[in-house]
Amino acid sequence: MAQEKGVSRRDFFKGAGVAAAGAAMATAGLGLAGCSGGSGAAASSGETWDKEAEVVVVGFGGAGACAAIAAADAGAKVLVLEKNAEDKHLSNTVMSGGIFHSPDPDGDKAALKEYLLAMFSGEDLPTKAEGEQSPLFVDGIVEKFAEYEPKNVEFMQSLDPDFKVIERGGAAFPTFPGAEKSGYKSYNSTYTKSATGPDYPTLDLPKEDTAAGLAFFNCLKTGIADRADKIEVAYETPGKSLIVDDEGAVIGVVATEGGKDVRVKASKGVILTTGGYEYNEEMRRAFLEGQGITGWAFYGTLSNEGDGIRMGCEVGAQLAKVGKAASRLIWSCPDVQVGPMNVGSITDSVGGAGTVVVNAEGKRFMDETLITKDPSRYFSYKNAVHMDIIDLEYPNDPAYMIIDETKRKQGPLVNTTLSTCGFGIIDWDKDNQNAIDNGWLIKADTVEELAQKIRDSHDLNKGRMDPAVLAATMEQYQKMVDTGVDEEFGRVSAIKNSLTGEVTDPGFQAISTPPFYAMPLVAGGPNTKGGLQADGERHVIDWNNEPIPRLYTAGEISSCFKFVYQGGGNVTECIVCGRIAGENAAAETAWDAK
């Protein structure tokens, strides 16, 4: 009887009773109580549930796992509802780089709060007139984050002593208030001696051979397994809608199992940790800048369809900065799709030696290294969605990375240790040959012919590529190679490791050996970051700025990073916000004990 909307407790029990009597009828007002905050008459007797727990977590990524562990450690019985099958459970956390932040526990706490406030909202920066977070909740969010974040390494290693961390760097925004004194640090996750795992990892890879996001999630899975008496994971059981009582409190979840609706009782609370809306067509059209379908791609899990955002909205949740995304310019695969939406890949070759990026006409439009270096890579998508207000077009959508045969032979143009190509969602080989065979790379013997092929054969170009313009751009690039100077955008001739000073990329390299190739690029990244409004205790907030009783959230669905983003931030808030949500949900008084 449950529909794709919030279900009031009254209507849930009414529907259950009707179903038991064998009557099949729709209730015209079903869900209205949930959408308006849960008004209605007292529940009838004859309560029936298919599953139950004290705390129900919807979504088994990093945030869901941390929430479940924290709730279990606080004494609660926990049920985790997960959309994917266990052997196909590729969450954003698994597919990520596994980077997370954990400031020095002895660092200056006031400075840490200043730095977090700058990243999360920015009102402590001299150039901003207002913050990106609600002033009603930002101080609480910063306060709780600063309390929990320095304990992140300790928490992870408490779950599995074999889990290792490798220090990666400090504050990505050194000019922000508190950056220096906060003791800010970030770490790579691994079970080996390396921060990078093998090419083409699989979920059944032995734990001791894993690194990055797979290692991070293996650590969390170890913590879950050690709490099997408290935590149950129900795979292939996605959450569908929330059940609220007559006072608007969330008391359960309607989920789908084996093609049928099941009603899951949550006697203490529900935690939404379902991630973003990367593959929800309607939400992308509604919230993303520019051309939300053809102009964007994502390289995380294909399962993020905005389920939790929709569920929250149906019971009155407030939204916050829904258009935010941790994104850059990436390749978008035309042959691997979810509906009309292309799946993307980490394209970390962009901006490296032997690459130049041009717009739809063949002109450079930015320093290419900003697309893939920290922290600018998480904002470079802004150039991809730029609108020309004179010609009323998006000149940089699509953009194209131009390379030659020398670069093509130097190694894979996409990341094969992580993400969609690493985990086999997109079949990309190490020498890039199948990309040529599949037409993913546009190939030609001359630069002018390459421009003509882009213009005439790449549908999204809409005939804009000009062979003369591209040829002139490549001549200018060769001058950059010869002189080591980019007079137009200031691209540096050598890229150095920010910690060691070691040159990691020579920067400029001739693009002169035919054949030549063009890789189309659009805005995109691992995930969206906007969604449900939450407070510091991770309560979901309604449009009256009040907590929705017994409803909590953590992770990308309600990200803290509303202004700028430091690499690893989403994994960080999985640990921090997941633990806060889990502890608080477990501390609720069970509604069935009243």
C-alpha positions as CSV (number, residue, x, y, z in Angstrom):
1,M,0.0,0.0,0.0
2,A,2.9,2.4,0.5
3,Q,3.5,4.8,-2.3
4,E,6.7,6.7,-3.3
5,K,6.1,9.3,-0.6
6,G,6.1,9.8,3.1
7,V,3.6,7.5,4.8
8,S,1.9,8.5,8.0
9,R,1.7,6.0,10.9
10,R,-2.1,6.3,10.8
11,D,-2.2,5.5,7.0
12,F,0.4,2.8,7.4
13,F,-1.6,0.9,9.9
14,K,-4.9,1.6,8.1
15,G,-3.3,0.2,4.9
16,A,-2.0,-2.8,6.7
17,G,-5.4,-3.5,8.1
18,V,-7.1,-3.2,4.7
19,A,-4.5,-5.4,3.1
20,A,-5.1,-8.1,5.7
21,A,-8.8,-8.0,4.9
22,G,-8.0,-8.7,1.3
23,A,-9.2,-5.3,0.0
24,A,-7.1,-3.5,-2.6
25,M,-7.8,0.2,-2.5
26,A,-5.8,3.4,-2.7
27,T,-6.0,6.0,0.0
28,A,-6.3,9.4,-1.6
29,G,-4.6,11.2,1.3
30,L,-1.8,8.7,1.7
31,G,1.4,10.4,2.7
32,L,0.0,13.9,3.2
33,A,0.6,13.7,7.0
34,G,4.3,13.0,6.3
35,C,4.7,15.9,3.9
36,S,3.1,18.3,6.3
37,G,5.0,17.2,9.3
38,G,2.9,14.3,10.4
39,S,-0.6,15.5,11.6
40,G,-3.5,13.0,12.0
41,A,-5.4,10.8,14.4
42,A,-3.9,8.3,16.8
43,A,-2.7,5.0,15.3
44,S,-5.0,2.1,15.4
45,S,-4.2,-1.2,17.0
46,G,-3.0,-4.2,15.2
47,E,0.5,-3.0,14.4
48,T,2.4,-5.2,12.0
49,W,6.1,-5.0,10.9
50,D,8.2,-7.1,8.6
51,K,11.5,-6.2,10.1
52,E,12.5,-4.1,13.1
53,A,15.5,-2.6,14.9
54,E,16.1,0.3,17.2
55,V,18.1,2.2,14.7
56,V,17.6,1.8,10.9
57,V,20.3,3.1,8.6
58,V,19.4,3.7,5.0
59,G,22.4,3.2,2.8
60,F,25.6,1.2,3.4
61,G,28.4,3.5,2.3
62,G,31.0,5.0,4.5
63,A,28.6,7.2,6.4
64,G,26.1,4.4,6.9
65,A,28.8,2.0,8.1
66,C,30.1,4.6,10.6
67,A,26.6,5.4,11.8
68,A,25.8,1.7,12.3
69,I,29.0,1.1,14.3
70,A,28.5,4.2,16.5
71,A,24.9,3.2,17.2
72,A,25.9,-0.3,18.0
73,D,28.6,0.8,20.3
74,A,26.0,3.0,22.1
75,G,24.0,-0.2,22.7
76,A,21.4,-0.1,19.9
77,K,20.3,-2.9,17.7
78,V,20.9,-1.7,14.1
79,L,19.5,-2.7,10.7
80,V,21.3,-1.3,7.6
81,L,19.2,-1.2,4.4
82,E,21.4,-1.4,1.3
83,K,20.2,-1.2,-2.4
84,N,23.0,-3.2,-3.9
85,A,23.7,-7.0,-3.7
86,E,26.6,-7.8,-1.5
87,D,28.9,-9.1,-4.3
88,K,28.2,-5.9,-6.3
89,H,28.4,-3.4,-3.5
90,L,30.3,-0.6,-5.2
91,S,29.6,2.4,-3.0
92,N,31.2,5.8,-3.5
93,T,33.4,5.1,-0.5
94,V,34.7,1.9,-2.1
95,M,35.4,3.6,-5.4
96,S,37.1,6.6,-3.8
97,G,40.7,7.5,-3.1
98,G,40.1,6.7,0.6
99,I,41.6,10.0,1.7
100,F,40.4,11.4,5.0
101,H,41.2,14.3,7.3
102,S,42.3,13.9,10.9
103,P,43.9,17.0,12.5
104,D,46.5,16.7,15.2
105,P,44.7,16.0,18.5
106,D,47.1,18.5,20.1
107,G,46.3,21.2,17.6
108,D,44.7,24.5,18.4
109,K,41.0,23.8,18.7
110,A,39.9,27.4,18.2
111,A,42.1,27.5,15.0
112,L,40.5,24.2,13.8
113,K,37.0,25.7,14.2
114,E,38.1,28.8,12.2
115,Y,39.5,26.6,9.4
116,L,36.4,24.4,9.3
117,L,34.1,27.4,9.3
118,A,36.0,28.9,6.3
119,M,35.7,25.6,4.3
120,F,32.1,24.8,5.3
121,S,30.7,28.3,5.0
122,G,33.2,31.1,4.5
123,E,31.8,33.9,6.6
124,D,35.1,34.3,8.5
125,L,36.8,35.3,5.2
126,P,37.3,39.0,4.6
127,T,35.8,38.9,1.1
128,K,32.5,37.2,1.8
129,A,29.4,39.2,2.9
130,E,27.6,36.1,4.0
131,G,28.2,32.4,4.7
132,E,27.1,29.5,2.6
133,Q,25.6,27.7,5.5
134,S,22.5,28.6,7.5
135,P,23.6,30.9,10.4
136,L,21.1,28.9,12.6
137,F,23.1,25.7,12.3
138,V,26.7,26.4,11.1
139,D,28.2,27.0,14.6
140,G,26.8,23.7,15.9
141,I,28.1,21.9,12.8
142,V,31.6,23.3,13.2
143,E,31.6,22.7,17.0
144,K,30.7,19.0,16.6
145,F,33.0,18.5,13.6
146,A,36.0,20.0,15.5
147,E,35.2,17.7,18.5
148,Y,35.2,14.5,16.4
149,E,37.5,15.0,13.5
150,P,40.9,14.8,15.4
151,K,39.9,11.3,16.5
152,N,39.4,9.9,13.0
153,V,42.6,8.0,12.8
154,E,42.1,6.6,16.2
155,F,38.5,5.5,15.4
156,M,39.5,3.8,12.1
157,Q,42.4,1.9,13.7
158,S,40.3,0.9,16.6
159,L,38.1,-1.0,14.1
160,D,41.1,-2.9,12.7
161,P,44.7,-2.6,14.0
162,D,46.0,-3.8,10.6
163,F,44.6,-0.7,8.9
164,K,47.4,1.7,8.0
165,V,47.5,5.4,7.2
166,I,50.0,7.4,5.3
167,E,50.2,11.1,5.9
168,R,49.3,13.1,2.8
169,G,49.4,16.8,3.6
170,G,48.1,19.6,5.7
171,A,45.6,22.4,5.1
172,A,44.7,22.8,1.4
173,F,43.8,26.4,1.9
174,P,46.9,27.9,3.7
175,T,45.5,31.4,3.7
176,F,42.3,30.5,5.5
177,P,41.9,31.5,9.2
178,G,43.3,28.8,11.5
179,A,45.0,26.9,8.7
180,E,48.5,27.0,10.3
181,K,47.7,26.5,14.0
182,S,44.9,23.9,13.5
183,G,47.3,21.1,12.9
184,Y,45.2,20.0,9.9
185,K,46.3,16.8,8.3
186,S,45.0,14.3,5.7
187,Y,45.8,10.7,5.3
188,N,45.7,7.9,2.7
189,S,44.1,4.6,3.6
190,T,45.9,1.3,3.0
191,Y,46.6,-2.2,4.2
192,T,49.9,-2.3,2.3
193,K,52.9,0.1,2.2
194,S,51.4,2.0,-0.7
195,A,48.7,4.7,-1.0
196,T,47.7,3.3,-4.3
197,G,46.1,-0.1,-4.9
198,P,46.5,-2.4,-7.8
199,D,45.1,-1.8,-11.3
200,Y,41.6,-3.1,-11.7
201,P,40.8,-4.0,-8.1
202,T,37.9,-6.3,-7.3
203,L,35.7,-6.5,-4.2
204,D,37.0,-10.0,-3.4
205,L,40.7,-8.8,-3.4
206,P,42.3,-10.0,-0.1
207,K,42.1,-7.2,2.5
208,E,45.9,-7.2,3.0
209,D,46.3,-6.3,-0.8
210,T,44.0,-3.3,-0.8
211,A,44.6,0.5,-0.6
212,A,42.6,3.7,-1.1
213,G,38.8,3.5,-0.8
214,L,38.6,-0.3,-0.9
215,A,41.0,-0.5,2.1
216,F,39.0,2.2,3.9
217,F,35.7,0.4,3.5
218,N,37.3,-3.0,4.3
219,C,38.3,-1.5,7.6
220,L,34.7,-0.4,8.2
221,K,33.4,-3.8,7.2
222,T,35.7,-5.4,9.7
223,G,34.1,-3.1,12.4
224,I,30.7,-4.2,11.2
225,A,31.5,-7.9,11.3
226,D,32.9,-7.6,14.8
227,R,29.5,-6.2,15.8
228,A,27.4,-8.8,14.1
229,D,25.4,-9.4,17.3
230,K,24.3,-5.7,17.1
231,I,24.3,-4.9,13.3
232,E,22.4,-6.6,10.5
233,V,22.9,-5.6,6.8
234,A,20.0,-6.3,4.5
235,Y,21.4,-6.2,1.0
236,E,19.1,-5.7,-2.1
237,T,16.7,-3.9,0.2
238,P,16.6,-0.2,-0.8
239,G,14.7,2.3,1.3
240,K,11.6,3.7,-0.4
241,S,9.7,6.0,1.9
242,L,9.6,7.0,5.6
243,I,6.8,6.2,8.0
244,V,5.8,9.0,10.4
245,D,3.5,9.0,13.4
246,D,0.7,11.4,14.0
247,E,3.2,13.9,15.6
248,G,5.5,13.8,12.6
249,A,8.2,11.6,14.2
250,V,9.8,9.1,11.9
251,I,9.2,5.6,13.2
252,G,10.1,3.4,10.3
253,V,10.9,2.9,6.7
254,V,9.1,1.3,3.8
255,A,11.7,-0.7,1.8
256,T,11.7,-3.0,-1.2
257,E,12.8,-6.6,-0.8
258,G,12.4,-9.2,-3.5
259,G,10.1,-6.9,-5.5
260,K,7.7,-6.4,-2.5
261,D,7.3,-3.6,0.0
262,V,8.4,-4.4,3.5
263,R,7.8,-2.3,6.6
264,V,10.7,-1.7,8.8
265,K,10.2,-0.5,12.4
266,A,12.7,1.9,13.9
267,S,11.9,2.3,17.5
268,K,14.6,4.9,18.2
269,G,15.5,6.6,14.9
270,V,16.2,6.5,11.1
271,I,19.5,7.7,9.6
272,L,19.6,8.6,5.9
273,T,23.0,8.0,4.4
274,T,22.1,7.3,0.7
275,G,24.5,9.7,-0.9
276,G,23.8,12.2,-3.6
277,Y,21.7,12.3,-6.8
278,E,24.2,11.7,-9.5
279,Y,21.9,9.4,-11.5
280,N,18.5,11.1,-10.8
281,E,17.6,12.7,-14.1
282,E,15.0,15.1,-12.6
283,M,17.2,16.3,-9.8
284,R,20.1,16.9,-12.2
285,R,17.9,19.0,-14.4
286,A,16.6,20.9,-11.3
287,F,19.8,21.5,-9.5
288,L,23.0,21.3,-11.6
289,E,24.4,24.3,-13.3
290,G,24.5,24.4,-17.1
291,Q,23.4,21.5,-19.1
292,G,22.5,19.0,-16.3
293,I,22.3,15.8,-18.4
294,T,24.7,16.1,-21.4
295,G,27.0,18.6,-19.7
296,W,27.8,16.5,-16.6
297,A,29.1,13.0,-15.8
298,F,30.0,11.3,-12.5
299,Y,32.5,8.6,-11.6
300,G,31.2,7.1,-8.4
301,T,28.6,4.5,-7.8
302,L,25.7,4.1,-10.3
303,S,23.3,3.6,-7.4
304,N,23.1,7.2,-6.2
305,E,19.7,8.3,-7.3
306,G,18.7,10.8,-4.7
307,D,16.6,8.3,-2.8
308,G,17.3,9.8,0.6
309,I,16.8,13.4,-0.6
310,R,13.4,12.5,-2.0
311,M,12.4,10.6,1.2
312,G,13.4,13.5,3.3
313,C,11.6,16.0,1.2
314,E,8.4,13.9,1.4
315,V,8.4,14.4,5.2
316,G,9.1,18.1,5.0
317,A,12.9,18.3,5.0
318,Q,14.6,21.6,4.2
319,L,17.2,21.6,1.4
320,A,20.6,23.2,1.4
321,K,22.9,24.1,-1.5
322,V,21.6,21.2,-3.6
323,G,23.6,22.2,-6.6
324,K,26.9,21.8,-4.9
325,A,29.3,19.1,-6.3
326,A,32.9,18.1,-5.9
327,S,33.8,18.3,-9.6
328,R,36.2,19.1,-12.3
329,L,36.4,18.4,-16.1
330,I,36.3,14.7,-16.9
331,W,35.7,12.3,-19.7
332,S,32.1,11.1,-20.2
333,C,31.6,7.6,-21.7
334,P,28.8,7.6,-24.4
335,D,28.5,3.9,-24.3
336,V,27.9,3.3,-20.5
337,Q,24.8,5.1,-19.4
338,V,22.1,5.2,-16.7
339,G,19.1,6.3,-18.6
340,P,20.2,9.3,-20.7
341,M,23.1,10.1,-18.3
342,N,26.6,9.1,-19.3
343,V,28.9,7.5,-16.8
344,G,32.2,9.3,-16.3
345,S,35.8,8.5,-15.2
346,I,38.6,10.0,-13.2
347,T,40.6,11.7,-16.0
348,D,43.7,12.5,-14.0
349,S,45.9,12.9,-17.2
350,V,44.2,16.3,-17.8
351,G,46.7,19.1,-17.3
352,G,49.7,16.8,-17.4
353,A,52.7,16.9,-19.7
354,G,51.6,16.5,-23.4
355,T,48.0,17.7,-22.9
356,V,46.2,20.9,-23.7
357,V,42.5,21.6,-23.2
358,V,40.4,23.6,-25.6
359,N,36.8,24.7,-25.7
360,A,34.2,23.8,-28.3
361,E,35.7,26.2,-30.8
362,G,39.3,25.2,-30.3
363,K,40.5,27.9,-27.9
364,R,42.2,27.4,-24.5
365,F,40.2,28.9,-21.7
366,M,42.2,28.1,-18.5
367,D,45.4,26.8,-16.9
368,E,44.9,23.1,-17.5
369,T,46.7,22.1,-14.3
370,L,43.9,23.7,-12.2
371,I,41.6,20.9,-13.5
372,T,43.5,18.2,-11.6
373,K,45.6,19.7,-8.9
374,D,44.4,20.4,-5.3
375,P,42.4,22.2,-4.3
376,S,41.4,23.8,-7.5
377,R,40.3,20.6,-9.2
378,Y,37.2,20.5,-7.0
379,F,36.0,23.8,-8.5
380,S,37.3,23.7,-12.0
381,Y,33.9,22.5,-13.2
382,K,32.8,26.2,-12.9
383,N,34.7,26.9,-16.1
384,A,33.0,23.9,-17.8
385,V,29.5,25.3,-17.1
386,H,30.4,28.9,-17.9
387,M,27.7,30.7,-20.0
388,D,28.6,33.3,-22.6
389,I,26.0,35.9,-21.9
390,I,26.5,37.6,-25.3
391,D,26.2,34.5,-27.5
392,L,24.0,32.7,-25.0
393,E,25.9,29.4,-25.2
394,Y,28.2,27.3,-23.1
395,P,31.4,27.6,-25.0
396,N,33.4,25.2,-22.8
397,D,30.8,22.4,-23.0
398,P,32.1,20.1,-24.2
399,A,35.8,20.8,-23.9
400,Y,38.5,18.6,-25.4
401,M,41.9,17.4,-24.2
402,I,44.2,17.2,-27.2
403,I,47.2,14.7,-27.1
404,D,49.4,13.0,-29.6
405,E,50.7,9.4,-30.1
406,T,53.6,9.9,-27.7
407,K,51.2,10.8,-24.8
408,R,48.8,8.0,-25.8
409,K,51.6,5.4,-25.4
410,Q,52.8,6.8,-22.0
411,G,50.0,5.2,-20.0
412,P,46.3,5.1,-19.3
413,L,44.5,8.5,-19.7
414,V,42.1,7.5,-17.0
415,N,42.6,6.1,-13.5
416,T,42.6,2.3,-13.5
417,T,43.1,1.8,-9.7
418,L,39.9,3.5,-8.7
419,S,36.5,4.5,-9.8
420,T,34.5,3.4,-12.8
421,C,37.5,2.3,-15.0
422,G,39.3,0.7,-12.1
423,F,36.3,-1.4,-11.0
424,G,35.3,-2.4,-14.6
425,I,32.2,-0.4,-15.0
426,I,33.9,1.1,-18.1
427,D,36.3,-1.2,-20.0
428,W,39.5,0.9,-20.4
429,D,42.8,-0.8,-21.1
430,K,46.3,0.4,-20.0
431,D,47.4,1.5,-23.5
432,N,44.2,3.3,-24.4
433,Q,43.7,1.2,-27.4
434,N,40.1,0.2,-26.7
435,A,39.2,3.8,-26.3
436,I,40.4,4.4,-29.9
437,D,38.6,1.3,-31.1
438,N,35.3,2.4,-29.5
439,G,35.6,5.9,-30.8
440,W,35.9,7.4,-27.3
441,L,39.1,9.2,-28.5
442,I,38.6,11.1,-31.7
443,K,41.7,10.3,-33.9
444,A,43.2,12.1,-36.9
445,D,46.5,12.4,-38.7
446,T,46.7,16.2,-38.5
447,V,45.5,18.8,-36.1
448,E,43.3,20.3,-38.9
449,E,41.7,16.9,-39.6
450,L,41.1,16.4,-35.9
451,A,39.2,19.7,-35.7
452,Q,37.1,18.7,-38.7
453,K,36.3,15.3,-37.2
454,I,35.3,17.0,-33.9
455,R,33.1,19.5,-35.8
456,D,31.5,17.0,-38.0
457,S,31.2,13.8,-36.0
458,H,30.9,14.8,-32.3
459,D,27.2,15.6,-31.8
460,L,27.7,17.7,-28.7
461,N,30.1,20.0,-30.5
462,K,27.2,21.3,-32.6
463,G,29.5,22.2,-35.5
464,R,31.5,24.8,-33.4
465,M,35.0,23.5,-33.7
466,D,37.1,25.7,-36.1
467,P,40.2,24.0,-37.7
468,A,42.0,27.3,-38.1
469,V,41.4,28.2,-34.4
470,L,42.6,24.8,-33.1
471,A,45.7,24.9,-35.4
472,A,46.6,28.4,-34.0
473,T,46.1,27.1,-30.4
474,M,48.5,24.2,-31.0
475,E,51.1,26.6,-32.5
476,Q,50.8,28.7,-29.3
477,Y,51.1,25.6,-27.2
478,Q,54.4,24.8,-29.0
479,K,55.7,28.2,-28.0
480,M,54.9,27.3,-24.4
481,V,57.0,24.2,-24.8
482,D,59.9,26.1,-26.4
483,T,59.9,28.9,-23.8
484,G,58.5,27.2,-20.7
485,V,56.1,30.2,-20.3
486,D,52.3,30.4,-20.7
487,E,51.7,34.0,-21.3
488,E,47.9,33.6,-21.6
489,F,47.0,31.7,-18.4
490,G,50.2,31.2,-16.4
491,R,50.4,27.4,-16.5
492,V,53.6,26.4,-14.9
493,S,56.3,24.4,-16.7
494,A,56.8,21.9,-13.9
495,I,54.4,20.4,-11.3
496,K,55.8,19.7,-7.9
497,N,54.7,17.7,-4.9
498,S,53.5,20.2,-2.3
499,L,55.2,18.3,0.5
500,T,58.5,17.2,-0.9
501,G,59.1,19.7,-3.7
502,E,59.8,16.8,-6.1
503,V,58.8,17.4,-9.7
504,T,56.0,15.0,-10.4
505,D,55.2,16.2,-14.0
506,P,57.4,18.1,-16.4
507,G,54.4,20.2,-17.3
508,F,55.0,21.1,-21.0
509,Q,55.7,18.4,-23.5
510,A,55.4,18.7,-27.3
511,I,52.2,17.5,-28.9
512,S,53.7,16.8,-32.3
513,T,53.7,13.1,-33.0
514,P,50.8,11.9,-35.2
515,P,48.2,10.6,-35.0
516,F,46.5,13.2,-32.8
517,Y,43.6,12.5,-30.4
518,A,40.8,14.5,-28.8
519,M,39.1,13.4,-25.6
520,P,35.8,15.1,-24.9
521,L,35.4,16.6,-21.4
522,V,32.4,17.8,-19.4
523,A,31.8,18.9,-15.8
524,G,31.8,16.0,-13.3
525,G,33.4,14.3,-10.4
526,P,32.7,11.6,-7.7
527,N,29.5,13.0,-6.3
528,T,27.0,15.8,-5.6
529,K,27.3,17.5,-2.1
530,G,24.0,19.3,-1.6
531,G,20.9,17.9,-0.1
532,L,19.2,17.8,3.2
533,Q,19.7,20.5,5.8
534,A,21.1,19.1,9.1
535,D,22.3,20.6,12.3
536,G,25.4,19.8,14.3
537,E,23.7,16.8,15.9
538,R,22.8,15.5,12.4
539,H,19.1,16.0,12.9
540,V,17.3,16.5,9.6
541,I,15.8,20.0,9.7
542,D,12.4,21.0,8.3
543,W,11.4,24.3,6.6
544,N,10.4,25.8,9.9
545,N,14.0,25.3,11.0
546,E,12.9,22.6,13.5
547,P,14.4,19.0,13.7
548,I,12.2,16.3,12.2
549,P,11.9,14.0,15.2
550,R,13.9,10.8,15.1
551,L,15.3,11.5,11.6
552,Y,19.1,11.9,11.2
553,T,21.5,12.1,8.2
554,A,25.2,11.9,7.3
555,G,27.4,11.8,4.3
556,E,27.1,13.3,0.8
557,I,23.3,13.6,1.1
558,S,23.9,16.4,3.7
559,S,27.5,17.4,3.2
560,C,29.1,20.0,5.5
561,F,31.2,21.3,2.6
562,K,28.9,24.0,1.3
563,F,31.6,26.5,0.3
564,V,34.9,24.9,-0.7
565,Y,36.3,21.4,-0.6
566,Q,39.5,19.8,0.5
567,G,40.3,16.4,-1.0
568,G,39.0,13.6,1.2
569,G,36.4,15.8,2.8
570,N,33.5,13.6,1.9
571,V,35.1,10.5,3.4
572,T,36.0,12.6,6.4
573,E,32.4,13.5,7.0
574,C,31.4,9.9,6.6
575,I,33.4,9.2,9.8
576,V,32.5,12.3,11.7
577,C,28.9,12.8,10.9
578,G,28.1,9.1,10.7
579,R,29.4,8.7,14.3
580,I,27.4,11.7,15.5
581,A,24.2,10.5,13.9
582,G,24.6,7.0,15.1
583,E,25.2,8.0,18.7
584,N,22.3,10.4,18.8
585,A,19.9,8.1,17.2
586,A,20.8,5.3,19.7
587,A,20.3,7.8,22.5
588,E,16.6,8.4,21.6
589,T,14.0,6.9,23.9
590,A,12.2,4.1,22.0
591,W,8.7,5.3,21.0
592,D,7.2,1.9,21.7
593,A,8.5,2.0,25.3
594,K,6.5,5.1,26.1
